[in-house]
Amino acid sequence: MADLTLAQRLAEFATGRRADPPPAAVRADVPRRVLDVLGLCLAAVELPSSQAVLGQVAGAGGTRQSRVVGLPGRFPAAQAAFANGVLAHSLDYDDTHLPSVLHPSASVVPAALAVAEQTGASGRELVTAVAVGLEVCVRLGMAGYDPDAGNSLYFEHGQHATSICGTMGAAVAAGLVSGLDAAGVVHALGIAASLAGGVLEGNRTGGTVKRLHCGFAARAGVVAAELAAAGVTGPPTVLEGRFGFFQAFLHGRYDAGAVLDRLGADWAGPGIFFKPYPANHFTHAGIDAARALRERGLRPDDVAAITLGVPAATVRTIGEPIEVKRAPETGYQAQFSGPYAVVAALSGGGHGLGLGLADFTDALATDPARRKLMAVVDVLPDPECDAVYPHQLPAVLTVDTVDGRRLVEKVLTNRGGPQRPLTDTELATKFRDNATRAVPGQVAGALAGTVHRLGDLTDGNQLLAPLTYGRDT
């Protein structure tokens, strides 16, 4: 295999998993990812941006193939993947891989689900496709990780690694479910690379387009697999070629070892971090630190000034422009605000796993008392955090009180990652908190039971049926 290209190696790995499935621990992890994604889809249905996307998909119509969460009937698989991918990523509550800092499941799972419905794939086939798609997504993300800089080169170039690498992972997952052979998967990757993209400026100054990025990736992955099946071809050197993926997105700087080393032996899926809070992951350690200080008795009225110390690379996302981050206009903007996250945690929260979606609303983002407290929060680089990032997303929270005390709380490992994993009970709590925003608890409970048996289902075609809000015409 030494003379094969990177895409050919990935394709051989992917299709080889049909006869040699992923390890048991990897297969057991996939239903947890699917459950998390479906809960997020349900929770996001009523967002204005979601309604815009669902309306566009419903208005376009097309061949009845796959279901969309929140809509009755069926739609073309690519459009279903788009809509469900948008929903999965819209609340910034989806899982994160570190140190690549990308969100793999919100692109890969909707693509695999859409094609599995279209083809009537078994639960076992779906589990394998999701596991492989996540692996490809993460490995391409890690190829752009610069260990010297401690950051992703995708981000340094203003690109969203999630949607770029997610497109490739989604294409492999869709191709695997639809029955492509290794040559077909290579072509799907070759096509998908021309569809990948995502610009991150919305993280800094607003706009809801980032919510669509995983939908774009999921749709592109499905389209790439469909076109490959129809005979469209792509370059076998699509990844490492002179005008290939790595040149286009990483300016030719990439780690081929991250793509190939121990491929099939080491699996990224179980180590991907679940999010316990519905906010940008860079804020989570600050939330934990603020919650810990609150548990020690600190209250908002006690605060004179707060410094949220974080890795330097994350300041631009959750701390700049500081005047914007101190005064978010919407709950969505608040999800990317370090000052808001700390203030929300100090103010009590109490939903979900400590802070939930009910703690990130437009009304709370603009609440005068919270605005007053946000005005005394600085977000600054911290050397101790830099030493840990990006293998963790740490925080050092320093609070000066009105009576002259200085309180310091350090959180150097993230809740939801391998060192502080969420239990099945906690994931069930997160799912129920999200799902019951849209469906009755009985429906949510039945869905959870079905997803936990995912690998044993002979036909995953009915998985989304309870979530489509109407008669399946």
PyMOL commands that set and color helices and strands:
alter all, ss='L'
color gray80, all
select helices_A, chain A and resi 6-16+24-44+48-60+77-89+105-119+123-143+153-156+161-178+182-192+202-205+209-229+245-250+256-260+269-271+281-295+300-302+312-318+322-325+331-334+338-346+357-359+362-365+368-374+383-388+424-435+441-452+454-456+460-462+465-467
alter helices_A, ss='H'
color red, helices_A
select strands_A, chain A and resi 145-146+151-152+303-310+377-381+395-401+406-411
alter strands_A, ss='S'
color yellow, strands_A
deselect
rebuild
show_as cartoon
